[in-house]
Amino acid sequence: MSPLKNTLLALFLALKDLEVPLSSDEIASLKNIGFQLEVRPDAWELIEEGLIKLIEANAALKGLYQDAKSRLDAVEDISPELLPTQAEVNEALPGNSKREEYPWQPGKPNPESQEILNMAVSVLTTPDPVDTTKKLNNLERLKKFFNE
């Protein structure tokens, strides 16, 4: 998978397991990253710098992120069946955050597909990205895949 997809999935897995609440500044930074991804996904390298700074500044998040990232980097492809579906993402989003499009396609992974990026924009731009991520119960399938 692409570095963008691995980084974003690792972030979601880390947020899902995070037990220590993020500060309001950290939440604002996550939301800002979501807005940047929505407006300029082609500027990923610059956006990633800010994301990594945010992750590294929080010891608990950093440990969870590094563990998830190393597992994701060791896998060539992630089956779309292991990812949250459009319905699950929409269900997790607060009412005013629902989005019309989320091109999740069952079957073989498509390296050109933007489902992970779209999920990141949808989730990170909510009022509480951590709470929204924790509602993505299907991330458990991905965690279970790594623990097998």
N, C-alpha and C positions, 0 to 999 in steps of 0.2 A: 504494500500500500504506500501511498505517497506520504511524505513527512507531515504535510498538513493534516491528513486524516489520522495518522498515528498520534500526533500531538493532541488533536482535539479529542479523540477517543480516550487517550490517557488522562486528559483533564477531566472528562466526564466520569471516568472510573474513579479517579481520585476524589472528586467532589462527592460522588455517591457514598464513599466510605468515610468521608471527613467527619469527625466527631466534634472537633473544636469549631465553633462558629467563626466565620470570616468577619472582619471589621467592616464598618460601613464604607471605608475607603477602598477596601479590597473588593467589595461587592460593586461599588461604582466603577472600579477598574475593569472588572469582568464585563459589566454592561457596556462600557466604552469599547472594549475589544469586540464584543458582539456587533455593535454599530459599525465599527471599522470593517469588520468582515462583510457586513451587508453592503457597504458602500464601495469598498475597494478590496475584494478578495484577491485580486492580482498583486496586492502589496503585502502578501503573506509574510515575507521575510522581515519586514519592519514591524508588522503586527505581532509576529512571533517573539520578537525581542522583548516587547512590553509584557507579553504573557509569561515568558520565562522569568523575567524580573519579578513579576507578581508571585509566581510559584516559588521561586528561590527565597523570597522574603518571608515565607511562612513555612516553618520547619515541618509541621504536620502534613501540610499539602504537598510539600516537596518530596517527602518520603513516599507517600502514596502515589504521586505522579511518577516518580522514577521507577517504582516497581511496575506500574502499569505500562509505562513506556518501554521498558526493557522486554516485557512479555510481548507487546505488540510488534516491536522491532524484530523479534525472532520469528514472526509469522509472515508468510508471503502475502496471503489474502485472508480477509475475514468474510465469511459468508454473510450476505444480507439478512439471513434468518436470525443471526445473532444480534442484530441491531434493533433498536426501538423502531416500531412501525410508525407510519404517519398518524394512525389513530391514537397510538399511545402518546406521541409527542403532543398532539392536539389536546388530548385529555389532560395532560400535565400542565399545559399552559393556562395562565389565568385568562378569564373571559375576554379581556380587552387585548390580549396578545396573540390570539389565534391567527394563523396564517392560512392562506388559501392553498398554496402549493407546497408540496413536499414529495419529490419524486422518488419514493422508495419503490423498488422493483424486486419482487421475489425472484429467486433464481441465482444464476451465476453473477459474481461481483463484476461490476463495470467500472474500470479504472477512471473513466471520464465522468462518472456519476457524481452528483453534488449532494447526495443525501446527508452526508456527515456535515458538510459545510452549512447546508440549510438547517439542519438540526441545531448546530452551534449558534447560528444567528437567532433562531427561534427561542432557544433556551436562554442564551446569555443576555438577550435584551429584555428579559422579563424583570419585574421589580425585585425578585429574589432568585437569581440563577441557581443557587445551591439547593434551595427548597424544590425548585422545579426539576433539577437533576435527580434529586432523591425520589421523586415521583415516577421516574422512568424505570419501572420495575423490570423491564426487559433487558436492562444492562446486566442483570443477574445471569442471564444466559451467556453473555460474553465472559463474565467472571468465572462461571462454571466451566466454560470451555478451556480457560487457562489453568484451572485446577485439576483437570482430568489427566 
